[in-house]
Amino acid sequence: MRTFLFQLIGALLALAVAALPANAQERSATRQGFSLPAQSGKKILLIRPTMRVGEQSTGGMFEPNSDWTEQARANIGVALDGLQRSLGNEVIVAPPAYGEDARILNEHMALFAAVSQAVIQYQFFVGNRLPTKKRDNKADVFDWSLGKGVASLPGAEGADYALFIYNRDVYGSTGRKMLQVVGMLAGVGVTSGEHVGYAGLVDLKTGDLLWLNADAQMGGDVREPDGADKRVRQLLEDFPGSTIARSEASPSAGAGK
């Protein structure tokens, strides 16, 4: 027990030096001039969501859990099926991808995650905003792209837009939660768990990112059906032309609960 406590204290000291405060800012943005009225006849290609679910070790490392990930994937899939009609336009589920198609798809899913993180870091947070994302130093310019390569995605030839979803859930281990308690006693903030998600709509002809909703502190335990339904509603709130009300999607107190 003493050895374990020393390990906790050692990890705490490392966190005191390196840890940054958690940001819980949620933002949604739409490209200037873009609109997607409900029942417009446009087709939306739903890309298989990227899911990362696991446990946070005492030292803060992510340890993937395949059982949790598969359960979350199944629950998110059911929740998305139930909300497709609420998106206001026809939704086409992307076909299975194999070989070269799978490689292209995985590359673009990773690219979407990287671009989304850049938007969150360099546009949504005012202090970090890039000069190129301002107009006359006043209005924001939401101008991001995944490139024209999206036109080669499986299923893209029959759709107008692609809907990408990225979800990452890290649940604090017992050791991490104990470290959090020790941190409170020492006056050092230690986070336990991480629940991040973003959803984006991409023009399949130009690759332009047309809409993005990002939340760094999401609610809903994706390992449970009800929690996954709550998570999907949060991800898709403010989706252009949808009938998903903000009051339905807004999380209750506590992320990942």
TORNU-588929 format. One record per residue (C-alpha): x, y, z. Coordinates in Angstrom, 2 decimals. Layout:
REM TORNU-588929
<node c1="X" c2="Y" c3="Z"/>
...
This chain:
REM TORNU-588929
<node c1="0.00" c2="0.00" c3="0.00"/>
<node c1="2.82" c2="2.39" c3="0.90"/>
<node c1="4.52" c2="1.72" c3="-2.44"/>
<node c1="1.29" c2="2.46" c3="-4.28"/>
<node c1="0.85" c2="5.73" c3="-2.41"/>
<node c1="4.39" c2="6.76" c3="-3.34"/>
<node c1="3.54" c2="6.00" c3="-6.99"/>
<node c1="0.43" c2="8.16" c3="-6.70"/>
<node c1="2.38" c2="11.04" c3="-5.20"/>
<node c1="5.07" c2="10.73" c3="-7.88"/>
<node c1="2.47" c2="10.86" c3="-10.62"/>
<node c1="0.85" c2="13.83" c3="-8.90"/>
<node c1="4.09" c2="15.77" c3="-8.85"/>
<node c1="4.57" c2="15.12" c3="-12.56"/>
<node c1="1.06" c2="16.35" c3="-13.25"/>
<node c1="1.65" c2="19.49" c3="-11.21"/>
<node c1="4.39" c2="20.43" c3="-13.64"/>
<node c1="2.85" c2="19.31" c3="-16.93"/>
<node c1="-0.93" c2="19.32" c3="-16.58"/>
<node c1="-3.05" c2="21.98" c3="-18.26"/>
<node c1="-6.52" c2="22.93" c3="-17.09"/>
<node c1="-9.30" c2="21.12" c3="-18.92"/>
<node c1="-11.33" c2="23.19" c3="-21.37"/>
<node c1="-15.06" c2="22.47" c3="-21.45"/>
<node c1="-16.01" c2="24.86" c3="-24.21"/>
<node c1="-18.57" c2="23.72" c3="-26.73"/>
<node c1="-18.91" c2="25.40" c3="-30.08"/>
<node c1="-20.76" c2="24.95" c3="-33.33"/>
<node c1="-19.94" c2="26.75" c3="-36.57"/>
<node c1="-21.23" c2="26.83" c3="-40.16"/>
<node c1="-19.37" c2="27.93" c3="-43.26"/>
<node c1="-20.40" c2="31.38" c3="-44.48"/>
<node c1="-23.20" c2="31.24" c3="-47.04"/>
<node c1="-24.03" c2="27.57" c3="-46.48"/>
<node c1="-27.53" c2="26.40" c3="-45.60"/>
<node c1="-29.23" c2="23.04" c3="-45.76"/>
<node c1="-33.01" c2="23.37" c3="-45.56"/>
<node c1="-34.93" c2="20.36" c3="-44.34"/>
<node c1="-36.33" c2="18.17" c3="-47.12"/>
<node c1="-34.08" c2="19.83" c3="-49.71"/>
<node c1="-33.53" c2="16.52" c3="-51.48"/>
<node c1="-29.82" c2="16.49" c3="-50.62"/>
<node c1="-28.21" c2="13.16" c3="-49.72"/>
<node c1="-25.93" c2="12.79" c3="-46.72"/>
<node c1="-23.37" c2="9.98" c3="-46.64"/>
<node c1="-23.00" c2="8.78" c3="-43.05"/>
<node c1="-19.42" c2="7.67" c3="-42.46"/>
<node c1="-18.89" c2="4.96" c3="-39.86"/>
<node c1="-18.11" c2="6.87" c3="-36.63"/>
<node c1="-14.58" c2="6.77" c3="-35.26"/>
<node c1="-14.78" c2="5.33" c3="-31.74"/>
<node c1="-12.05" c2="5.38" c3="-29.08"/>
<node c1="-13.13" c2="3.98" c3="-25.73"/>
<node c1="-10.87" c2="2.88" c3="-22.91"/>
<node c1="-9.51" c2="3.50" c3="-19.44"/>
<node c1="-7.21" c2="6.20" c3="-18.09"/>
<node c1="-4.32" c2="4.74" c3="-16.11"/>
<node c1="-3.02" c2="6.25" c3="-12.88"/>
<node c1="-0.37" c2="8.15" c3="-14.87"/>
<node c1="-2.93" c2="9.39" c3="-17.41"/>
<node c1="-2.18" c2="6.98" c3="-20.26"/>
<node c1="-5.00" c2="5.81" c3="-22.52"/>
<node c1="-5.58" c2="2.07" c3="-22.39"/>
<node c1="-8.04" c2="0.95" c3="-25.09"/>
<node c1="-10.81" c2="-1.49" c3="-24.19"/>
<node c1="-12.08" c2="-3.47" c3="-27.17"/>
<node c1="-15.25" c2="-4.67" c3="-25.42"/>
<node c1="-16.24" c2="-1.14" c3="-24.42"/>
<node c1="-15.44" c2="0.12" c3="-27.92"/>
<node c1="-17.60" c2="-2.48" c3="-29.66"/>
<node c1="-20.45" c2="-1.89" c3="-27.23"/>
<node c1="-20.22" c2="1.85" c3="-27.77"/>
<node c1="-20.07" c2="1.40" c3="-31.54"/>
<node c1="-23.22" c2="-0.72" c3="-31.49"/>
<node c1="-25.07" c2="1.71" c3="-29.22"/>
<node c1="-24.04" c2="4.76" c3="-31.26"/>
<node c1="-25.14" c2="2.97" c3="-34.43"/>
<node c1="-28.61" c2="2.30" c3="-33.03"/>
<node c1="-28.91" c2="5.89" c3="-31.81"/>
<node c1="-27.89" c2="7.25" c3="-35.22"/>
<node c1="-30.43" c2="5.01" c3="-36.93"/>
<node c1="-33.13" c2="6.42" c3="-34.70"/>
<node c1="-32.20" c2="10.03" c3="-35.43"/>
<node c1="-31.60" c2="9.85" c3="-39.17"/>
<node c1="-35.06" c2="11.14" c3="-40.01"/>
<node c1="-34.52" c2="14.09" c3="-37.68"/>
<node c1="-31.60" c2="15.31" c3="-39.83"/>
<node c1="-34.12" c2="16.61" c3="-42.35"/>
<node c1="-32.61" c2="15.07" c3="-45.48"/>
<node c1="-31.97" c2="11.60" c3="-46.86"/>
<node c1="-29.19" c2="9.76" c3="-45.05"/>
<node c1="-27.18" c2="7.06" c3="-46.85"/>
<node c1="-25.04" c2="4.77" c3="-44.73"/>
<node c1="-21.57" c2="4.36" c3="-46.25"/>
<node c1="-20.99" c2="0.86" c3="-47.68"/>
<node c1="-18.37" c2="-1.46" c3="-46.14"/>
<node c1="-14.86" c2="-0.63" c3="-47.33"/>
<node c1="-12.13" c2="-3.14" c3="-48.14"/>
<node c1="-8.59" c2="-2.98" c3="-49.45"/>
<node c1="-7.71" c2="0.34" c3="-51.08"/>
<node c1="-11.15" c2="1.76" c3="-50.29"/>
<node c1="-10.60" c2="1.01" c3="-46.61"/>
<node c1="-7.22" c2="2.73" c3="-46.69"/>
<node c1="-8.70" c2="5.86" c3="-48.28"/>
<node c1="-11.57" c2="5.89" c3="-45.80"/>
<node c1="-9.28" c2="5.51" c3="-42.78"/>
<node c1="-7.03" c2="8.30" c3="-44.04"/>
<node c1="-9.97" c2="10.68" c3="-44.36"/>
<node c1="-11.39" c2="9.74" c3="-40.98"/>
<node c1="-8.02" c2="10.55" c3="-39.43"/>
<node c1="-7.85" c2="13.77" c3="-41.49"/>
<node c1="-11.28" c2="14.82" c3="-40.25"/>
<node c1="-10.15" c2="14.30" c3="-36.65"/>
<node c1="-7.00" c2="16.36" c3="-37.24"/>
<node c1="-8.86" c2="19.21" c3="-38.97"/>
<node c1="-11.52" c2="19.25" c3="-36.25"/>
<node c1="-8.85" c2="19.50" c3="-33.56"/>
<node c1="-7.26" c2="22.38" c3="-35.47"/>
<node c1="-10.62" c2="24.20" c3="-35.66"/>
<node c1="-11.16" c2="23.73" c3="-31.93"/>
<node c1="-7.64" c2="24.87" c3="-31.07"/>
<node c1="-7.15" c2="27.72" c3="-33.53"/>
<node c1="-10.63" c2="29.10" c3="-34.18"/>
<node c1="-13.07" c2="28.22" c3="-31.43"/>
<node c1="-10.74" c2="29.46" c3="-28.69"/>
<node c1="-10.44" c2="33.19" c3="-29.29"/>
<node c1="-6.99" c2="33.61" c3="-27.78"/>
<node c1="-5.47" c2="31.15" c3="-30.25"/>
<node c1="-7.35" c2="32.32" c3="-33.35"/>
<node c1="-5.25" c2="32.40" c3="-36.50"/>
<node c1="-5.08" c2="35.71" c3="-38.42"/>
<node c1="-6.16" c2="33.89" c3="-41.59"/>
<node c1="-9.42" c2="32.90" c3="-39.87"/>
<node c1="-10.48" c2="36.52" c3="-39.32"/>
<node c1="-12.12" c2="38.95" c3="-41.70"/>
<node c1="-10.92" c2="42.53" c3="-41.23"/>
<node c1="-10.00" c2="41.43" c3="-37.71"/>
<node c1="-13.72" c2="41.34" c3="-36.85"/>
<node c1="-15.84" c2="38.48" c3="-38.12"/>
<node c1="-14.72" c2="34.86" c3="-38.02"/>
<node c1="-13.98" c2="33.10" c3="-41.30"/>
<node c1="-14.90" c2="29.43" c3="-41.07"/>
<node c1="-12.76" c2="28.18" c3="-43.95"/>
<node c1="-11.46" c2="24.64" c3="-43.53"/>
<node c1="-11.22" c2="21.71" c3="-45.91"/>
<node c1="-10.44" c2="18.00" c3="-46.11"/>
<node c1="-9.46" c2="18.33" c3="-49.78"/>
<node c1="-11.09" c2="17.08" c3="-52.96"/>
<node c1="-9.99" c2="13.53" c3="-52.21"/>
<node c1="-13.26" c2="13.03" c3="-50.32"/>
<node c1="-14.91" c2="12.48" c3="-53.71"/>
<node c1="-13.21" c2="9.07" c3="-53.82"/>
<node c1="-14.77" c2="7.84" c3="-50.57"/>
<node c1="-16.91" c2="4.68" c3="-50.90"/>
<node c1="-20.51" c2="5.78" c3="-51.52"/>
<node c1="-19.57" c2="9.39" c3="-52.34"/>
<node c1="-20.77" c2="9.16" c3="-55.93"/>
<node c1="-24.40" c2="8.92" c3="-54.76"/>
<node c1="-24.34" c2="11.69" c3="-52.15"/>
<node c1="-23.89" c2="15.44" c3="-51.78"/>
<node c1="-22.34" c2="15.63" c3="-48.32"/>
<node c1="-20.53" c2="13.35" c3="-45.88"/>
<node c1="-21.23" c2="13.34" c3="-42.16"/>
<node c1="-18.16" c2="12.46" c3="-40.08"/>
<node c1="-18.34" c2="11.66" c3="-36.37"/>
<node c1="-15.42" c2="11.29" c3="-33.96"/>
<node c1="-15.92" c2="10.10" c3="-30.39"/>
<node c1="-13.36" c2="9.51" c3="-27.62"/>
<node c1="-14.28" c2="8.30" c3="-24.15"/>
<node c1="-11.71" c2="7.58" c3="-21.46"/>
<node c1="-12.99" c2="6.39" c3="-18.09"/>
<node c1="-10.80" c2="6.96" c3="-15.05"/>
<node c1="-9.31" c2="3.84" c3="-13.47"/>
<node c1="-9.43" c2="3.25" c3="-9.72"/>
<node c1="-5.82" c2="4.41" c3="-9.48"/>
<node c1="-6.58" c2="7.57" c3="-11.42"/>
<node c1="-9.54" c2="8.38" c3="-9.18"/>
<node c1="-7.35" c2="7.87" c3="-6.11"/>
<node c1="-4.77" c2="10.21" c3="-7.62"/>
<node c1="-7.53" c2="12.76" c3="-8.12"/>
<node c1="-8.37" c2="12.57" c3="-4.41"/>
<node c1="-4.71" c2="12.97" c3="-3.45"/>
<node c1="-4.49" c2="15.91" c3="-5.85"/>
<node c1="-7.43" c2="17.62" c3="-4.17"/>
<node c1="-5.70" c2="17.30" c3="-0.80"/>
<node c1="-2.50" c2="18.75" c3="-2.26"/>
<node c1="-4.29" c2="21.57" c3="-4.09"/>
<node c1="-3.42" c2="20.22" c3="-7.56"/>
<node c1="-6.15" c2="19.71" c3="-10.15"/>
<node c1="-6.16" c2="16.19" c3="-11.62"/>
<node c1="-8.72" c2="15.17" c3="-14.21"/>
<node c1="-10.19" c2="11.69" c3="-14.26"/>
<node c1="-11.70" c2="10.66" c3="-17.56"/>
<node c1="-12.16" c2="12.39" c3="-20.88"/>
<node c1="-15.28" c2="12.59" c3="-23.04"/>
<node c1="-14.71" c2="14.37" c3="-26.35"/>
<node c1="-16.75" c2="14.33" c3="-29.53"/>
<node c1="-17.18" c2="16.23" c3="-32.76"/>
<node c1="-19.39" c2="15.88" c3="-35.79"/>
<node c1="-18.85" c2="17.58" c3="-39.14"/>
<node c1="-20.53" c2="17.92" c3="-42.52"/>
<node c1="-18.25" c2="17.93" c3="-45.56"/>
<node c1="-19.01" c2="18.86" c3="-49.18"/>
<node c1="-18.17" c2="15.77" c3="-51.24"/>
<node c1="-17.39" c2="17.82" c3="-54.34"/>
<node c1="-15.05" c2="20.41" c3="-52.85"/>
<node c1="-13.96" c2="18.83" c3="-49.56"/>
<node c1="-14.98" c2="21.99" c3="-47.67"/>
<node c1="-15.97" c2="21.60" c3="-44.02"/>
<node c1="-19.47" c2="23.10" c3="-43.98"/>
<node c1="-20.47" c2="22.59" c3="-40.35"/>
<node c1="-18.77" c2="21.42" c3="-37.17"/>
<node c1="-20.06" c2="20.79" c3="-33.67"/>
<node c1="-17.42" c2="20.10" c3="-31.02"/>
<node c1="-17.68" c2="19.38" c3="-27.32"/>
<node c1="-14.73" c2="18.70" c3="-25.02"/>
<node c1="-16.90" c2="17.59" c3="-22.10"/>
<node c1="-19.74" c2="15.46" c3="-23.39"/>
<node c1="-22.44" c2="13.73" c3="-21.38"/>
<node c1="-23.85" c2="10.25" c3="-21.77"/>
<node c1="-22.12" c2="6.94" c3="-21.11"/>
<node c1="-21.73" c2="5.47" c3="-24.60"/>
<node c1="-21.44" c2="1.98" c3="-23.13"/>
<node c1="-25.16" c2="2.19" c3="-22.33"/>
<node c1="-28.00" c2="2.61" c3="-24.90"/>
<node c1="-29.53" c2="5.63" c3="-23.17"/>
<node c1="-26.15" c2="7.28" c3="-22.80"/>
<node c1="-25.32" c2="6.70" c3="-26.47"/>
<node c1="-28.63" c2="8.25" c3="-27.52"/>
<node c1="-27.86" c2="11.30" c3="-25.41"/>
<node c1="-24.37" c2="11.52" c3="-26.90"/>
<node c1="-25.61" c2="11.41" c3="-30.50"/>
<node c1="-28.16" c2="14.15" c3="-29.81"/>
<node c1="-25.37" c2="16.32" c3="-28.42"/>
<node c1="-23.16" c2="15.63" c3="-31.42"/>
<node c1="-25.88" c2="16.54" c3="-33.90"/>
<node c1="-27.43" c2="19.55" c3="-32.17"/>
<node c1="-27.48" c2="22.61" c3="-34.45"/>
<node c1="-27.10" c2="20.35" c3="-37.51"/>
<node c1="-28.28" c2="22.44" c3="-40.49"/>
<node c1="-31.93" c2="21.78" c3="-41.26"/>
<node c1="-32.40" c2="19.21" c3="-38.50"/>
<node c1="-35.30" c2="18.99" c3="-36.06"/>
<node c1="-33.07" c2="18.02" c3="-33.12"/>
<node c1="-33.80" c2="20.66" c3="-30.50"/>
<node c1="-31.00" c2="22.07" c3="-28.38"/>
<node c1="-33.04" c2="21.33" c3="-25.25"/>
<node c1="-33.06" c2="17.64" c3="-26.22"/>
<node c1="-29.32" c2="17.54" c3="-26.83"/>
<node c1="-27.94" c2="19.63" c3="-23.98"/>
<node c1="-26.06" c2="17.51" c3="-21.44"/>
<node c1="-27.04" c2="17.38" c3="-17.81"/>
<node c1="-24.47" c2="18.12" c3="-15.15"/>
<node c1="-21.37" c2="15.95" c3="-15.32"/>
<node c1="-19.61" c2="14.67" c3="-18.40"/>
<node c1="-19.82" c2="11.04" c3="-19.29"/>
<node c1="-22.52" c2="10.41" c3="-16.68"/>
